Amino acid sequence: MVRKPVPGYPGYEADETGAVFRYGIELSGYTDGQGYRKVVSGRSGYIKRATLGCLAFHGYAPDDGVRRLVAHENDIPGDDRPSNLRWSTYAENAADRKRNGTRYDGEHNPRAKLTADMVKDIRRRYAAGGETQKSLAIEFGVCQRSISLIVRGITWQDT
């Protein structure tokens, strides 16, 4: 099993399975509410195992002025194998979620008040005329701004 030191974290190593070690002892950590596995970091409390694995196997994120995060190729938060990790922009990570079908937008968002069929109905009825955004908002239990964003195609773009 290949282990590599984690730059910037003295005594820490990561291996090709995603396990993290401190002074040769594997850290168990915990899994947070979003499924990310975290371990104790002596300097910052808890840190994602994926971050340490990415640092160990891929080095620091590019220093090109673009904010980056560690992305999981398969969008499975607990799969911290370095072969599944890479430095990514937020836009690239969003595209991954769309490609892998794991993004929470539209009716897949647990907080969504509307379904795709309701959005189609809103757009059809507003385009036909005779109904205001306010009246549609009241009927569908959302604010007028939400209706405005829907009819202008700013939200619910894939519907």
VMD Tcl script that builds the backbone (N, CA, C; Angstrom):
set m [mol new atoms 477]
animate dup $m
set s [atomselect $m all]
$s set {name element resname resid chain x y z} {
  {N N MET 1 A 0.851 -1.174 0.000}
  {CA C MET 1 A 0.000 0.000 0.000}
  {C C MET 1 A 0.901 1.242 0.000}
  {N N VAL 2 A 0.651 2.138 -0.924}
  {CA C VAL 2 A 1.463 3.355 -1.044}
  {C C VAL 2 A 0.925 4.412 -0.079}
  {N N ARG 3 A 1.822 4.947 0.754}
  {CA C ARG 3 A 1.494 6.067 1.634}
  {C C ARG 3 A 2.367 7.240 1.238}
  {N N LYS 4 A 1.763 8.422 1.269}
  {CA C LYS 4 A 2.517 9.636 0.958}
  {C C LYS 4 A 2.295 10.668 2.050}
  {N N PRO 5 A 3.322 11.471 2.345}
  {CA C PRO 5 A 3.164 12.533 3.349}
  {C C PRO 5 A 2.225 13.620 2.830}
  {N N VAL 6 A 1.527 14.264 3.762}
  {CA C VAL 6 A 0.607 15.349 3.418}
  {C C VAL 6 A 1.351 16.671 3.584}
  {N N PRO 7 A 1.587 17.412 2.485}
  {CA C PRO 7 A 2.296 18.693 2.596}
  {C C PRO 7 A 1.563 19.653 3.527}
  {N N GLY 8 A 2.339 20.289 4.405}
  {CA C GLY 8 A 1.761 21.266 5.319}
  {C C GLY 8 A 1.169 20.665 6.574}
  {N N TYR 9 A 1.189 19.344 6.697}
  {CA C TYR 9 A 0.650 18.648 7.868}
  {C C TYR 9 A 1.700 17.663 8.374}
  {N N PRO 10 A 2.666 18.137 9.135}
  {CA C PRO 10 A 3.742 17.266 9.610}
  {C C PRO 10 A 3.203 16.049 10.370}
  {N N GLY 11 A 3.739 14.879 10.035}
  {CA C GLY 11 A 3.324 13.643 10.692}
  {C C GLY 11 A 2.119 12.984 10.062}
  {N N TYR 12 A 1.447 13.659 9.125}
  {CA C TYR 12 A 0.268 13.096 8.474}
  {C C TYR 12 A 0.660 12.422 7.164}
  {N N GLU 13 A 0.003 11.291 6.880}
  {CA C GLU 13 A 0.167 10.585 5.614}
  {C C GLU 13 A -1.211 10.144 5.139}
  {N N ALA 14 A -1.318 9.944 3.840}
  {CA C ALA 14 A -2.547 9.393 3.253}
  {C C ALA 14 A -2.138 8.227 2.374}
  {N N ASP 15 A -3.038 7.251 2.251}
  {CA C ASP 15 A -2.721 6.135 1.364}
  {C C ASP 15 A -3.705 6.072 0.208}
  {N N GLU 16 A -3.491 5.123 -0.697}
  {CA C GLU 16 A -4.283 5.061 -1.929}
  {C C GLU 16 A -5.716 4.596 -1.718}
  {N N THR 17 A -6.069 4.156 -0.496}
  {CA C THR 17 A -7.463 3.808 -0.212}
  {C C THR 17 A -8.232 5.001 0.331}
  {N N GLY 18 A -7.504 6.095 0.654}
  {CA C GLY 18 A -8.138 7.268 1.230}
  {C C GLY 18 A -7.952 7.364 2.730}
  {N N ALA 19 A -7.328 6.351 3.340}
  {CA C ALA 19 A -7.087 6.383 4.781}
  {C C ALA 19 A -6.049 7.458 5.097}
  {N N VAL 20 A -6.170 8.046 6.284}
  {CA C VAL 20 A -5.239 9.071 6.743}
  {C C VAL 20 A -4.601 8.595 8.043}
  {N N PHE 21 A -3.310 8.841 8.159}
  {CA C PHE 21 A -2.534 8.405 9.310}
  {C C PHE 21 A -1.826 9.598 9.930}
  {N N ARG 22 A -1.657 9.525 11.243}
  {CA C ARG 22 A -0.852 10.525 11.943}
  {C C ARG 22 A 0.179 9.768 12.765}
  {N N TYR 23 A 1.434 10.013 12.460}
  {CA C TYR 23 A 2.546 9.302 13.084}
  {C C TYR 23 A 2.334 7.796 13.022}
  {N N GLY 24 A 1.851 7.315 11.860}
  {CA C GLY 24 A 1.712 5.887 11.605}
  {C C GLY 24 A 0.436 5.253 12.102}
  {N N ILE 25 A -0.393 5.999 12.823}
  {CA C ILE 25 A -1.651 5.453 13.355}
  {C C ILE 25 A -2.812 5.966 12.513}
  {N N GLU 26 A -3.646 5.031 12.035}
  {CA C GLU 26 A -4.786 5.429 11.211}
  {C C GLU 26 A -5.798 6.214 12.038}
  {N N LEU 27 A -6.265 7.323 11.488}
  {CA C LEU 27 A -7.262 8.163 12.144}
  {C C LEU 27 A -8.654 7.735 11.708}
  {N N SER 28 A -9.533 7.522 12.668}
  {CA C SER 28 A -10.887 7.067 12.328}
  {C C SER 28 A -11.809 8.238 12.014}
  {N N GLY 29 A -11.801 9.281 12.814}
  {CA C GLY 29 A -12.634 10.452 12.548}
  {C C GLY 29 A -14.118 10.149 12.601}
  {N N TYR 30 A -14.870 10.891 11.808}
  {CA C TYR 30 A -16.320 10.722 11.763}
  {C C TYR 30 A -16.830 11.138 10.390}
  {N N THR 31 A -18.076 10.802 10.109}
  {CA C THR 31 A -18.728 11.192 8.860}
  {C C THR 31 A -19.729 12.293 9.179}
  {N N ASP 32 A -19.609 13.438 8.478}
  {CA C ASP 32 A -20.515 14.551 8.760}
  {C C ASP 32 A -21.881 14.320 8.113}
  {N N GLY 33 A -22.772 15.256 8.298}
  {CA C GLY 33 A -24.143 15.125 7.810}
  {C C GLY 33 A -24.274 15.063 6.306}
  {N N GLN 34 A -23.238 15.477 5.568}
  {CA C GLN 34 A -23.275 15.428 4.112}
  {C C GLN 34 A -22.533 14.221 3.554}
  {N N GLY 35 A -22.013 13.371 4.441}
  {CA C GLY 35 A -21.331 12.162 4.004}
  {C C GLY 35 A -19.826 12.298 3.850}
  {N N TYR 36 A -19.260 13.473 4.181}
  {CA C TYR 36 A -17.816 13.661 4.081}
  {C C TYR 36 A -17.152 13.110 5.334}
  {N N ARG 37 A -16.063 12.393 5.134}
  {CA C ARG 37 A -15.332 11.817 6.255}
  {C C ARG 37 A -14.286 12.817 6.730}
  {N N LYS 38 A -14.262 13.065 8.034}
  {CA C LYS 38 A -13.364 14.064 8.607}
  {C C LYS 38 A -12.507 13.415 9.687}
  {N N VAL 39 A -11.304 13.945 9.821}
  {CA C VAL 39 A -10.379 13.479 10.851}
  {C C VAL 39 A -9.863 14.682 11.626}
  {N N VAL 40 A -9.333 14.414 12.817}
  {CA C VAL 40 A -8.796 15.482 13.659}
  {C C VAL 40 A -7.533 16.034 13.025}
  {N N SER 41 A -7.456 17.348 12.979}
  {CA C SER 41 A -6.250 18.028 12.533}
  {C C SER 41 A -5.739 18.832 13.711}
  {N N GLY 42 A -4.490 18.635 14.043}
  {CA C GLY 42 A -3.929 19.297 15.212}
  {C C GLY 42 A -4.008 20.808 15.164}
  {N N ARG 43 A -4.137 21.389 13.950}
  {CA C ARG 43 A -4.102 22.846 13.890}
  {C C ARG 43 A -5.437 23.495 13.548}
  {N N SER 44 A -6.380 22.729 13.062}
  {CA C SER 44 A -7.624 23.382 12.641}
  {C C SER 44 A -8.878 22.607 13.037}
  {N N GLY 45 A -8.814 21.791 14.066}
  {CA C GLY 45 A -9.989 21.020 14.465}
  {C C GLY 45 A -10.144 19.802 13.592}
  {N N TYR 46 A -11.194 19.766 12.782}
  {CA C TYR 46 A -11.430 18.646 11.884}
  {C C TYR 46 A -11.209 19.087 10.439}
  {N N ILE 47 A -10.711 18.157 9.631}
  {CA C ILE 47 A -10.482 18.434 8.215}
  {C C ILE 47 A -10.965 17.230 7.413}
  {N N LYS 48 A -11.444 17.489 6.211}
  {CA C LYS 48 A -11.916 16.395 5.358}
  {C C LYS 48 A -10.750 15.510 4.945}
  {N N ARG 49 A -10.983 14.193 5.011}
  {CA C ARG 49 A -9.964 13.247 4.555}
  {C C ARG 49 A -9.619 13.490 3.092}
  {N N ALA 50 A -10.611 13.864 2.314}
  {CA C ALA 50 A -10.384 14.090 0.883}
  {C C ALA 50 A -9.350 15.192 0.658}
  {N N THR 51 A -9.386 16.232 1.474}
  {CA C THR 51 A -8.426 17.325 1.337}
  {C C THR 51 A -7.015 16.825 1.596}
  {N N LEU 52 A -6.852 16.040 2.647}
  {CA C LEU 52 A -5.529 15.517 2.973}
  {C C LEU 52 A -5.045 14.552 1.897}
  {N N GLY 53 A -5.933 13.700 1.396}
  {CA C GLY 53 A -5.552 12.765 0.336}
  {C C GLY 53 A -5.181 13.473 -0.950}
  {N N CYS 54 A -5.914 14.515 -1.282}
  {CA C CYS 54 A -5.634 15.274 -2.500}
  {C C CYS 54 A -4.289 15.988 -2.371}
  {N N LEU 55 A -4.033 16.556 -1.209}
  {CA C LEU 55 A -2.750 17.209 -0.982}
  {C C LEU 55 A -1.600 16.205 -1.118}
  {N N ALA 56 A -1.755 15.030 -0.514}
  {CA C ALA 56 A -0.688 14.029 -0.517}
  {C C ALA 56 A -0.396 13.508 -1.919}
  {N N PHE 57 A -1.428 13.259 -2.705}
  {CA C PHE 57 A -1.229 12.607 -4.001}
  {C C PHE 57 A -1.200 13.567 -5.183}
  {N N HIS 58 A -1.774 14.773 -5.021}
  {CA C HIS 58 A -1.839 15.711 -6.144}
  {C C HIS 58 A -1.173 17.057 -5.855}
  {N N GLY 59 A -0.678 17.230 -4.627}
  {CA C GLY 59 A -0.025 18.484 -4.263}
  {C C GLY 59 A -1.040 19.586 -3.973}
  {N N TYR 60 A -0.517 20.785 -3.843}
  {CA C TYR 60 A -1.378 21.934 -3.566}
  {C C TYR 60 A -2.220 22.280 -4.789}
  {N N ALA 61 A -3.351 22.944 -4.543}
  {CA C ALA 61 A -4.205 23.413 -5.638}
  {C C ALA 61 A -3.427 24.423 -6.471}
  {N N PRO 62 A -3.733 24.511 -7.760}
  {CA C PRO 62 A -3.051 25.507 -8.597}
  {C C PRO 62 A -3.204 26.909 -8.023}
  {N N ASP 63 A -2.144 27.675 -8.082}
  {CA C ASP 63 A -2.154 29.042 -7.567}
  {C C ASP 63 A -2.383 30.002 -8.734}
  {N N ASP 64 A -3.603 29.968 -9.270}
  {CA C ASP 64 A -3.919 30.778 -10.448}
  {C C ASP 64 A -4.980 31.833 -10.167}
  {N N GLY 65 A -5.242 32.074 -8.876}
  {CA C GLY 65 A -6.212 33.098 -8.507}
  {C C GLY 65 A -7.650 32.621 -8.514}
  {N N VAL 66 A -7.880 31.369 -8.892}
  {CA C VAL 66 A -9.235 30.814 -8.924}
  {C C VAL 66 A -9.423 29.960 -7.674}
  {N N ARG 67 A -10.512 30.191 -6.962}
  {CA C ARG 67 A -10.790 29.422 -5.751}
  {C C ARG 67 A -11.110 27.976 -6.134}
  {N N ARG 68 A -10.502 27.034 -5.437}
  {CA C ARG 68 A -10.678 25.620 -5.758}
  {C C ARG 68 A -11.083 24.818 -4.529}
  {N N LEU 69 A -11.661 23.672 -4.797}
  {CA C LEU 69 A -12.042 22.724 -3.768}
  {C C LEU 69 A -11.650 21.334 -4.239}
  {N N VAL 70 A -11.714 20.369 -3.342}
  {CA C VAL 70 A -11.443 18.985 -3.719}
  {C C VAL 70 A -12.751 18.389 -4.236}
  {N N ALA 71 A -12.721 17.866 -5.449}
  {CA C ALA 71 A -13.908 17.262 -6.047}
  {C C ALA 71 A -13.747 15.747 -6.097}
  {N N HIS 72 A -14.851 15.043 -5.884}
  {CA C HIS 72 A -14.896 13.591 -6.039}
  {C C HIS 72 A -15.425 13.306 -7.446}
  {N N GLU 73 A -14.651 12.604 -8.250}
  {CA C GLU 73 A -15.060 12.294 -9.634}
  {C C GLU 73 A -16.448 11.671 -9.690}
  {N N ASN 74 A -16.722 10.744 -8.764}
  {CA C ASN 74 A -17.997 10.024 -8.793}
  {C C ASN 74 A -19.064 10.664 -7.904}
  {N N ASP 75 A -18.758 11.813 -7.309}
  {CA C ASP 75 A -19.688 12.549 -6.445}
  {C C ASP 75 A -20.121 11.774 -5.200}
  {N N ILE 76 A -19.335 10.785 -4.787}
  {CA C ILE 76 A -19.627 10.062 -3.551}
  {C C ILE 76 A -18.711 10.640 -2.475}
  {N N PRO 77 A -19.274 11.405 -1.511}
  {CA C PRO 77 A -18.449 12.142 -0.563}
  {C C PRO 77 A -17.483 11.288 0.262}
  {N N GLY 78 A -17.818 10.043 0.544}
  {CA C GLY 78 A -16.957 9.205 1.368}
  {C C GLY 78 A -15.911 8.427 0.591}
  {N N ASP 79 A -15.909 8.545 -0.729}
  {CA C ASP 79 A -14.934 7.827 -1.555}
  {C C ASP 79 A -13.693 8.698 -1.708}
  {N N ASP 80 A -12.781 8.562 -0.757}
  {CA C ASP 80 A -11.625 9.448 -0.676}
  {C C ASP 80 A -10.359 8.863 -1.299}
  {N N ARG 81 A -10.512 7.885 -2.172}
  {CA C ARG 81 A -9.341 7.367 -2.883}
  {C C ARG 81 A -8.744 8.487 -3.727}
  {N N PRO 82 A -7.433 8.688 -3.678}
  {CA C PRO 82 A -6.816 9.763 -4.460}
  {C C PRO 82 A -7.124 9.679 -5.958}
  {N N SER 83 A -7.336 8.472 -6.473}
  {CA C SER 83 A -7.683 8.336 -7.895}
  {C C SER 83 A -9.060 8.906 -8.196}
  {N N ASN 84 A -9.868 9.145 -7.167}
  {CA C ASN 84 A -11.208 9.705 -7.321}
  {C C ASN 84 A -11.244 11.199 -7.012}
  {N N LEU 85 A -10.100 11.768 -6.622}
  {CA C LEU 85 A -10.050 13.166 -6.179}
  {C C LEU 85 A -9.272 14.028 -7.154}
  {N N ARG 86 A -9.656 15.308 -7.193}
  {CA C ARG 86 A -8.892 16.276 -7.980}
  {C C ARG 86 A -9.236 17.678 -7.484}
  {N N TRP 87 A -8.338 18.628 -7.760}
  {CA C TRP 87 A -8.635 20.030 -7.490}
  {C C TRP 87 A -9.578 20.521 -8.584}
  {N N SER 88 A -10.618 21.231 -8.192}
  {CA C SER 88 A -11.668 21.629 -9.121}
  {C C SER 88 A -12.161 23.029 -8.789}
  {N N THR 89 A -12.626 23.740 -9.795}
  {CA C THR 89 A -13.317 25.002 -9.531}
  {C C THR 89 A -14.747 24.680 -9.111}
  {N N TYR 90 A -15.423 25.656 -8.565}
  {CA C TYR 90 A -16.814 25.451 -8.168}
  {C C TYR 90 A -17.684 25.155 -9.399}
  {N N ALA 91 A -17.399 25.818 -10.512}
  {CA C ALA 91 A -18.171 25.582 -11.742}
  {C C ALA 91 A -17.944 24.165 -12.260}
  {N N GLU 92 A -16.696 23.697 -12.205}
  {CA C GLU 92 A -16.409 22.323 -12.647}
  {C C GLU 92 A -17.120 21.302 -11.756}
  {N N ASN 93 A -17.140 21.578 -10.452}
  {CA C ASN 93 A -17.811 20.664 -9.532}
  {C C ASN 93 A -19.317 20.644 -9.786}
  {N N ALA 94 A -19.899 21.793 -10.083}
  {CA C ALA 94 A -21.334 21.849 -10.407}
  {C C ALA 94 A -21.624 21.068 -11.683}
  {N N ALA 95 A -20.734 21.169 -12.668}
  {CA C ALA 95 A -20.908 20.410 -13.914}
  {C C ALA 95 A -20.808 18.908 -13.643}
  {N N ASP 96 A -19.915 18.511 -12.728}
  {CA C ASP 96 A -19.812 17.099 -12.340}
  {C C ASP 96 A -21.136 16.618 -11.747}
  {N N ARG 97 A -21.712 17.415 -10.847}
  {CA C ARG 97 A -22.973 17.012 -10.218}
  {C C ARG 97 A -24.078 16.874 -11.254}
  {N N LYS 98 A -24.093 17.746 -12.239}
  {CA C LYS 98 A -25.096 17.644 -13.296}
  {C C LYS 98 A -24.873 16.380 -14.117}
  {N N ARG 99 A -23.611 16.140 -14.498}
  {CA C ARG 99 A -23.270 14.956 -15.296}
  {C C ARG 99 A -23.601 13.664 -14.554}
  {N N ASN 100 A -23.308 13.639 -13.244}
  {CA C ASN 100 A -23.504 12.424 -12.454}
  {C C ASN 100 A -24.915 12.298 -11.883}
  {N N GLY 101 A -25.751 13.314 -12.114}
  {CA C GLY 101 A -27.128 13.260 -11.626}
  {C C GLY 101 A -27.249 13.391 -10.120}
  {N N THR 102 A -26.307 14.102 -9.497}
  {CA C THR 102 A -26.331 14.221 -8.039}
  {C C THR 102 A -26.563 15.644 -7.561}
  {N N ARG 103 A -26.974 16.535 -8.436}
  {CA C ARG 103 A -27.211 17.900 -7.964}
  {C C ARG 103 A -28.638 18.001 -7.430}
  {N N TYR 104 A -28.821 18.886 -6.479}
  {CA C TYR 104 A -30.107 19.058 -5.826}
  {C C TYR 104 A -30.754 20.337 -6.301}
  {N N ASP 105 A -31.224 20.328 -7.534}
  {CA C ASP 105 A -31.933 21.500 -8.020}
  {C C ASP 105 A -33.322 21.081 -8.465}
  {N N GLY 106 A -34.132 22.083 -8.728}
  {CA C GLY 106 A -35.496 21.789 -9.137}
  {C C GLY 106 A -36.227 20.990 -8.079}
  {N N GLU 107 A -37.038 20.059 -8.505}
  {CA C GLU 107 A -37.842 19.297 -7.552}
  {C C GLU 107 A -37.017 18.287 -6.755}
  {N N HIS 108 A -35.753 18.103 -7.104}
  {CA C HIS 108 A -34.877 17.204 -6.354}
  {C C HIS 108 A -34.342 17.872 -5.089}
  {N N ASN 109 A -34.503 19.188 -5.003}
  {CA C ASN 109 A -34.090 19.912 -3.808}
  {C C ASN 109 A -35.106 19.618 -2.712}
  {N N PRO 110 A -34.658 19.147 -1.550}
  {CA C PRO 110 A -35.611 18.812 -0.480}
  {C C PRO 110 A -36.472 19.993 -0.029}
  {N N ARG 111 A -36.031 21.214 -0.312}
  {CA C ARG 111 A -36.805 22.396 0.092}
  {C C ARG 111 A -37.678 22.949 -1.033}
  {N N ALA 112 A -37.717 22.267 -2.159}
  {CA C ALA 112 A -38.484 22.761 -3.311}
  {C C ALA 112 A -39.981 22.799 -2.980}
  {N N LYS 113 A -40.628 23.880 -3.402}
  {CA C LYS 113 A -42.076 24.014 -3.223}
  {C C LYS 113 A -42.821 23.689 -4.510}
  {N N LEU 114 A -42.086 23.641 -5.614}
  {CA C LEU 114 A -42.705 23.409 -6.916}
  {C C LEU 114 A -42.148 22.153 -7.566}
  {N N THR 115 A -42.940 21.575 -8.472}
  {CA C THR 115 A -42.476 20.457 -9.285}
  {C C THR 115 A -42.246 20.966 -10.708}
  {N N ALA 116 A -41.601 20.156 -11.521}
  {CA C ALA 116 A -41.364 20.532 -12.916}
  {C C ALA 116 A -42.688 20.774 -13.639}
  {N N ASP 117 A -43.692 19.968 -13.358}
  {CA C ASP 117 A -45.002 20.145 -14.002}
  {C C ASP 117 A -45.643 21.471 -13.587}
  {N N MET 118 A -45.488 21.850 -12.341}
  {CA C MET 118 A -46.038 23.133 -11.881}
  {C C MET 118 A -45.337 24.289 -12.585}
  {N N VAL 119 A -44.015 24.182 -12.750}
  {CA C VAL 119 A -43.254 25.237 -13.419}
  {C C VAL 119 A -43.705 25.381 -14.871}
  {N N LYS 120 A -43.917 24.267 -15.552}
  {CA C LYS 120 A -44.406 24.312 -16.941}
  {C C LYS 120 A -45.776 24.982 -16.996}
  {N N ASP 121 A -46.615 24.661 -16.017}
  {CA C ASP 121 A -47.950 25.265 -15.960}
  {C C ASP 121 A -47.852 26.773 -15.723}
  {N N ILE 122 A -46.990 27.181 -14.838}
  {CA C ILE 122 A -46.789 28.614 -14.550}
  {C C ILE 122 A -46.347 29.328 -15.823}
  {N N ARG 123 A -45.352 28.786 -16.506}
  {CA C ARG 123 A -44.853 29.428 -17.727}
  {C C ARG 123 A -45.927 29.490 -18.808}
  {N N ARG 124 A -46.670 28.428 -18.985}
  {CA C ARG 124 A -47.722 28.383 -20.006}
  {C C ARG 124 A -48.801 29.419 -19.706}
  {N N ARG 125 A -49.255 29.446 -18.475}
  {CA C ARG 125 A -50.334 30.353 -18.102}
  {C C ARG 125 A -49.892 31.810 -18.151}
  {N N TYR 126 A -48.663 32.100 -17.733}
  {CA C TYR 126 A -48.192 33.486 -17.766}
  {C C TYR 126 A -48.016 33.945 -19.213}
  {N N ALA 127 A -47.482 33.064 -20.059}
  {CA C ALA 127 A -47.278 33.414 -21.475}
  {C C ALA 127 A -48.606 33.646 -22.187}
  {N N ALA 128 A -49.651 32.946 -21.775}
  {CA C ALA 128 A -50.965 33.089 -22.399}
  {C C ALA 128 A -51.598 34.435 -22.063}
  {N N GLY 129 A -51.126 35.069 -20.996}
  {CA C GLY 129 A -51.666 36.373 -20.596}
  {C C GLY 129 A -52.869 36.223 -19.687}
  {N N GLY 130 A -53.255 37.321 -19.091}
  {CA C GLY 130 A -54.443 37.320 -18.252}
  {C C GLY 130 A -54.161 36.987 -16.794}
  {N N GLU 131 A -52.970 36.514 -16.485}
  {CA C GLU 131 A -52.640 36.210 -15.091}
  {C C GLU 131 A -51.366 36.966 -14.722}
  {N N THR 132 A -51.375 37.494 -13.527}
  {CA C THR 132 A -50.197 38.235 -13.077}
  {C C THR 132 A -49.241 37.302 -12.333}
  {N N GLN 133 A -48.017 37.770 -12.211}
  {CA C GLN 133 A -47.048 36.999 -11.436}
  {C C GLN 133 A -47.517 36.882 -9.987}
  {N N LYS 134 A -48.103 37.935 -9.476}
  {CA C LYS 134 A -48.586 37.932 -8.091}
  {C C LYS 134 A -49.686 36.891 -7.893}
  {N N SER 135 A -50.645 36.819 -8.825}
  {CA C SER 135 A -51.733 35.847 -8.670}
  {C C SER 135 A -51.207 34.412 -8.765}
  {N N LEU 136 A -50.234 34.189 -9.648}
  {CA C LEU 136 A -49.632 32.864 -9.744}
  {C C LEU 136 A -48.848 32.534 -8.465}
  {N N ALA 137 A -48.160 33.520 -7.921}
  {CA C ALA 137 A -47.399 33.313 -6.691}
  {C C ALA 137 A -48.312 32.899 -5.545}
  {N N ILE 138 A -49.447 33.576 -5.418}
  {CA C ILE 138 A -50.395 33.246 -4.357}
  {C C ILE 138 A -50.935 31.835 -4.550}
  {N N GLU 139 A -51.313 31.510 -5.764}
  {CA C GLU 139 A -51.880 30.185 -6.052}
  {C C GLU 139 A -50.880 29.064 -5.761}
  {N N PHE 140 A -49.615 29.268 -6.113}
  {CA C PHE 140 A -48.621 28.203 -5.973}
  {C C PHE 140 A -47.836 28.279 -4.659}
  {N N GLY 141 A -48.143 29.259 -3.812}
  {CA C GLY 141 A -47.533 29.333 -2.495}
  {C C GLY 141 A -46.068 29.746 -2.481}
  {N N VAL 142 A -45.697 30.589 -3.446}
  {CA C VAL 142 A -44.330 31.108 -3.488}
  {C C VAL 142 A -44.399 32.631 -3.602}
  {N N CYS 143 A -43.264 33.286 -3.535}
  {CA C CYS 143 A -43.269 34.741 -3.661}
  {C C CYS 143 A -43.277 35.159 -5.140}
  {N N GLN 144 A -43.652 36.398 -5.379}
  {CA C GLN 144 A -43.721 36.919 -6.746}
  {C C GLN 144 A -42.357 36.874 -7.413}
  {N N ARG 145 A -41.300 37.111 -6.654}
  {CA C ARG 145 A -39.942 37.067 -7.216}
  {C C ARG 145 A -39.632 35.684 -7.788}
  {N N SER 146 A -40.066 34.627 -7.107}
  {CA C SER 146 A -39.843 33.265 -7.610}
  {C C SER 146 A -40.530 33.066 -8.959}
  {N N ILE 147 A -41.758 33.572 -9.080}
  {CA C ILE 147 A -42.483 33.464 -10.349}
  {C C ILE 147 A -41.749 34.249 -11.433}
  {N N SER 148 A -41.280 35.442 -11.101}
  {CA C SER 148 A -40.540 36.263 -12.056}
  {C C SER 148 A -39.306 35.534 -12.572}
  {N N LEU 149 A -38.546 34.926 -11.667}
  {CA C LEU 149 A -37.345 34.190 -12.067}
  {C C LEU 149 A -37.692 32.984 -12.945}
  {N N ILE 150 A -38.802 32.340 -12.650}
  {CA C ILE 150 A -39.240 31.182 -13.444}
  {C C ILE 150 A -39.634 31.607 -14.850}
  {N N VAL 151 A -40.491 32.612 -14.974}
  {CA C VAL 151 A -40.992 32.990 -16.307}
  {C C VAL 151 A -39.904 33.614 -17.176}
  {N N ARG 152 A -38.868 34.187 -16.542}
  {CA C ARG 152 A -37.755 34.743 -17.317}
  {C C ARG 152 A -36.679 33.701 -17.620}
  {N N GLY 153 A -36.867 32.469 -17.117}
  {CA C GLY 153 A -35.926 31.398 -17.410}
  {C C GLY 153 A -34.638 31.463 -16.618}
  {N N ILE 154 A -34.624 32.216 -15.534}
  {CA C ILE 154 A -33.417 32.341 -14.724}
  {C C ILE 154 A -33.293 31.139 -13.776}
  {N N THR 155 A -34.407 30.709 -13.240}
  {CA C THR 155 A -34.428 29.478 -12.439}
  {C C THR 155 A -35.202 28.414 -13.196}
  {N N TRP 156 A -35.030 27.185 -12.770}
  {CA C TRP 156 A -35.690 26.047 -13.414}
  {C C TRP 156 A -35.360 26.035 -14.919}
  {N N GLN 157 A -34.090 26.222 -15.247}
  {CA C GLN 157 A -33.675 26.346 -16.644}
  {C C GLN 157 A -33.825 25.049 -17.430}
  {N N ASP 158 A -33.726 23.914 -16.758}
  {CA C ASP 158 A -33.823 22.632 -17.473}
  {C C ASP 158 A -35.253 22.143 -17.625}
  {N N THR 159 A -36.212 23.000 -17.256}
  {CA C THR 159 A -37.619 22.584 -17.286}
  {C C THR 159 A -38.323 23.188 -18.474}
}
mol reanalyze $m
mol bondsrecalc $m
mol representation Tube
mol addrep $m
